[in-house]
Amino acid sequence: MDTAQFNASVCNVVQLIPTQKITSCAHIAKLLGEPTKARRVSEVVKFLGHTSSLLPWHRVISTSGIIASRGDIGRVQKGALEVEGCGWFPEHLLVAAEMDSDDEWGA
């Protein structure tokens, strides 16, 4: 698949992501049969974020599972995900008192 076809395929997949759902660059690359091209997917998504694209680019997170960390684009992505009710991004976290030993993760 040449570059133009790959970019168009990424856009087609991004368009299919339902509201309140997210996926990763790596997963899109895998769906396209190009599992080693997650970084290229990221570049296409970044481009979409810098344009007036109507595609839901904000629903694509990094392969490591985080939203964009590049300046304004990260704030835009975070805001769009919050508006959709997608994700959980508190500014502060209240931590419960010490957990009982029986309540440990994975127990």
Backbone bond lengths (Angstrom), bond angles and torsions (degrees), N, CA, C in turn:
res aa  C-N    CA-C-N  psi(-1)  N-CA   C-N-CA  omega(-1)  CA-C   N-CA-C  phi
1 M - - - 1.451 - - 1.533 107.29 -
2 D 1.332 116.27 128.11 1.459 118.54 179.82 1.533 110.81 -78.96
3 T 1.317 116.65 174.51 1.465 121.65 -174.43 1.524 112.23 -59.77
4 A 1.319 117.48 -45.10 1.465 120.68 -179.05 1.527 110.96 -63.09
5 Q 1.322 116.94 -41.97 1.461 120.71 178.18 1.527 110.91 -64.56
6 F 1.330 115.31 -42.28 1.464 119.40 179.54 1.526 110.55 -61.99
7 N 1.339 116.93 -47.64 1.465 120.69 179.85 1.527 111.32 -59.95
8 A 1.331 116.50 -43.18 1.468 120.44 178.41 1.528 110.75 -63.85
9 S 1.325 116.78 -39.13 1.465 120.62 179.14 1.528 111.38 -65.16
10 V 1.328 116.44 -40.24 1.468 120.09 176.67 1.527 109.15 -60.37
11 C 1.320 116.71 -46.79 1.469 120.15 179.67 1.532 111.29 -60.14
12 N 1.334 116.92 -40.09 1.466 120.38 178.49 1.521 111.41 -62.25
13 V 1.322 117.08 -41.99 1.467 120.52 179.34 1.532 110.16 -67.57
14 V 1.330 117.16 -44.47 1.472 120.85 179.75 1.521 110.03 -57.58
15 Q 1.315 117.08 -39.28 1.458 121.49 -179.71 1.530 111.51 -63.10
16 L 1.310 117.99 -26.07 1.464 122.28 -177.32 1.528 114.34 -84.20
17 I 1.327 118.40 -11.22 1.468 120.68 -175.77 1.525 108.77 -68.65
18 P 1.329 117.59 120.09 1.468 120.36 -177.51 1.533 112.79 -68.40
19 T 1.318 115.18 156.82 1.455 121.89 174.44 1.522 109.36 -56.20
20 Q 1.304 116.82 141.86 1.467 125.54 179.32 1.525 113.44 67.57
21 K 1.316 117.15 16.56 1.462 122.06 175.74 1.515 108.13 -122.19
22 I 1.309 116.36 150.91 1.458 121.51 175.96 1.521 108.80 -130.73
23 T 1.309 114.92 161.43 1.454 121.13 173.57 1.520 107.29 -145.81
24 S 1.305 116.09 173.96 1.468 119.69 -177.75 1.520 111.00 -110.32
25 C 1.308 114.77 162.26 1.464 121.11 175.33 1.523 110.51 -58.45
26 A 1.310 116.56 -41.59 1.469 120.87 -179.53 1.520 111.08 -63.38
27 H 1.322 116.90 -38.59 1.463 119.01 -178.94 1.530 110.65 -69.03
28 I 1.326 116.97 -39.78 1.464 119.48 176.77 1.528 110.01 -62.27
29 A 1.315 117.20 -44.10 1.467 120.52 178.41 1.533 110.52 -58.90
30 K 1.323 115.75 -42.13 1.468 120.49 179.14 1.531 110.75 -63.79
31 L 1.350 116.48 -43.68 1.463 120.09 179.18 1.528 111.96 -60.93
32 L 1.320 116.35 -31.50 1.458 121.03 -179.40 1.531 112.74 -84.35
33 G 1.330 116.14 1.34 1.460 119.67 179.99 1.519 113.05 76.94
34 E 1.331 116.32 18.19 1.466 122.66 -178.98 1.530 109.32 -128.25
35 P 1.332 118.71 62.68 1.465 121.07 -171.54 1.526 115.73 -60.91
36 T 1.314 117.59 -15.42 1.473 119.72 179.62 1.533 112.40 -92.92
37 K 1.320 117.81 4.23 1.454 120.72 -174.89 1.532 113.84 -109.06
38 A 1.323 117.72 30.85 1.465 121.11 178.38 1.527 111.11 -60.01
39 R 1.315 117.07 -37.62 1.469 120.31 179.77 1.525 110.65 -64.38
40 R 1.307 117.05 -38.37 1.468 120.41 177.90 1.525 110.22 -65.93
41 V 1.339 117.10 -39.76 1.471 120.73 175.14 1.522 109.07 -58.44
42 S 1.319 116.26 -44.86 1.464 121.31 179.46 1.531 111.27 -57.83
43 E 1.322 116.83 -40.80 1.465 121.08 179.40 1.532 111.14 -64.07
44 V 1.336 116.66 -41.25 1.469 120.74 178.54 1.525 110.02 -64.92
45 V 1.325 116.61 -44.61 1.464 121.20 -179.75 1.530 110.41 -63.91
46 K 1.309 116.61 -41.23 1.467 120.79 177.12 1.524 110.32 -60.63
47 F 1.321 117.18 -43.00 1.463 121.53 177.36 1.528 109.95 -59.91
48 L 1.326 116.75 -45.58 1.464 120.37 179.66 1.530 110.77 -60.14
49 G 1.321 116.61 -37.55 1.457 120.92 179.74 1.513 113.38 -67.27
50 H 1.316 116.66 -24.27 1.462 120.81 -179.78 1.527 112.69 -94.10
51 T 1.327 116.74 -0.01 1.460 120.63 178.66 1.525 108.44 -110.91
52 S 1.290 116.28 -179.21 1.465 119.76 177.28 1.527 109.82 -93.55
53 S 1.304 116.12 33.55 1.457 122.02 -177.73 1.524 111.63 -59.69
54 L 1.316 115.62 139.62 1.460 120.89 175.82 1.526 111.34 -87.71
55 L 1.326 116.34 -2.82 1.462 120.29 178.43 1.528 109.53 -70.85
56 P 1.327 117.80 145.05 1.472 121.20 -178.62 1.529 113.07 -78.79
57 W 1.310 116.56 58.54 1.464 122.78 -178.56 1.519 111.63 -56.84
58 H 1.330 116.63 -29.73 1.464 120.83 -176.67 1.525 112.73 -65.51
59 R 1.313 117.80 -13.49 1.466 121.80 179.21 1.523 112.48 -84.83
60 V 1.307 117.01 2.65 1.473 121.79 178.94 1.523 108.03 -106.55
61 I 1.317 115.26 118.49 1.466 120.93 178.74 1.522 109.00 -103.77
62 S 1.313 114.71 169.36 1.463 118.66 -179.74 1.527 110.57 -67.16
63 T 1.293 114.73 164.05 1.458 120.75 178.21 1.520 111.63 -60.14
64 S 1.337 116.39 -29.21 1.463 119.63 179.06 1.526 112.31 -82.55
65 G 1.329 117.47 -0.50 1.448 121.05 174.10 1.517 115.89 90.30
66 I 1.320 117.66 20.21 1.456 120.01 179.85 1.527 110.36 -118.73
67 I 1.333 115.37 158.90 1.458 119.10 176.01 1.516 108.79 -79.11
68 A 1.313 115.96 170.15 1.464 121.42 -177.43 1.523 110.62 -55.00
69 S 1.302 115.95 143.38 1.458 120.04 179.06 1.519 111.13 -116.24
70 R 1.316 116.39 12.48 1.451 120.91 -176.39 1.519 111.41 -94.62
71 G 1.316 118.17 90.40 1.463 123.97 172.00 1.510 115.19 49.26
72 D 1.326 115.78 -130.41 1.458 121.62 -174.27 1.518 112.95 -61.59
73 I 1.309 117.93 -34.08 1.458 120.28 -178.24 1.528 111.25 -61.23
74 G 1.319 117.18 -35.64 1.465 120.85 177.32 1.520 111.81 -66.89
75 R 1.318 116.37 -40.88 1.472 119.72 177.83 1.525 111.02 -65.96
76 V 1.327 116.61 -39.71 1.464 120.77 178.17 1.517 110.03 -63.78
77 Q 1.332 116.61 -45.14 1.460 120.38 -179.41 1.525 110.37 -63.55
78 K 1.311 117.32 -46.76 1.460 121.05 179.97 1.523 110.58 -59.38
79 G 1.331 116.45 -45.66 1.460 120.62 179.80 1.514 112.46 -61.95
80 A 1.329 117.36 -43.17 1.461 121.33 179.93 1.523 111.10 -64.58
81 L 1.330 117.30 -39.91 1.465 120.13 178.02 1.524 111.30 -66.74
82 E 1.326 116.82 -38.51 1.457 120.41 178.39 1.527 111.20 -65.90
83 V 1.328 117.64 -42.00 1.459 121.58 179.33 1.524 110.28 -60.18
84 E 1.325 117.31 -38.73 1.460 121.24 179.07 1.528 112.61 -75.84
85 G 1.319 116.71 -10.51 1.458 118.79 -175.70 1.515 111.01 76.65
86 C 1.305 116.59 25.55 1.452 122.27 -176.91 1.520 108.97 -104.53
87 G 1.277 117.28 116.07 1.457 120.17 178.82 1.526 112.34 96.01
88 W 1.287 114.08 177.39 1.460 122.30 -178.38 1.509 106.85 -140.00
89 F 1.330 116.15 112.71 1.449 121.40 -173.84 1.526 110.96 -131.63
90 P 1.340 118.24 65.84 1.463 118.95 -179.58 1.523 111.55 -68.23
91 E 1.319 115.16 148.92 1.460 119.84 175.32 1.532 110.52 -77.69
92 H 1.322 116.08 -31.44 1.465 122.07 -179.85 1.519 108.16 -137.47
93 L 1.307 115.40 157.33 1.456 120.50 -178.97 1.509 108.76 -130.45
94 L 1.327 115.88 127.86 1.455 120.75 173.59 1.519 106.62 -91.34
95 V 1.307 115.68 123.79 1.454 120.41 -177.70 1.519 108.27 -96.91
96 A 1.330 115.59 130.96 1.454 120.93 179.24 1.521 109.84 -64.55
97 A 1.325 114.86 157.19 1.465 119.92 176.59 1.524 108.86 -57.79
98 E 1.298 116.00 169.63 1.466 120.28 -177.29 1.518 111.04 -46.72
99 M 1.325 114.35 137.82 1.460 119.51 178.34 1.523 109.93 -82.40
100 D 1.318 116.19 147.78 1.454 120.16 172.37 1.516 108.78 -65.43
101 S 1.277 117.64 150.86 1.469 120.25 -178.74 1.524 111.49 -62.18
102 D 1.344 118.55 -24.81 1.470 121.43 178.37 1.523 112.01 -74.27
103 D 1.332 117.30 -15.23 1.449 120.61 -175.91 1.529 112.79 -98.83
104 E 1.325 118.03 17.28 1.453 120.07 -177.24 1.515 111.09 -65.86
105 W 1.330 115.22 152.13 1.447 121.09 177.24 1.517 109.80 -58.66
106 G 1.297 115.23 135.28 1.451 119.94 175.51 1.510 114.46 80.54
107 A 1.322 117.56 0.43 1.466 119.48 -178.82 1.503 111.18 -83.05
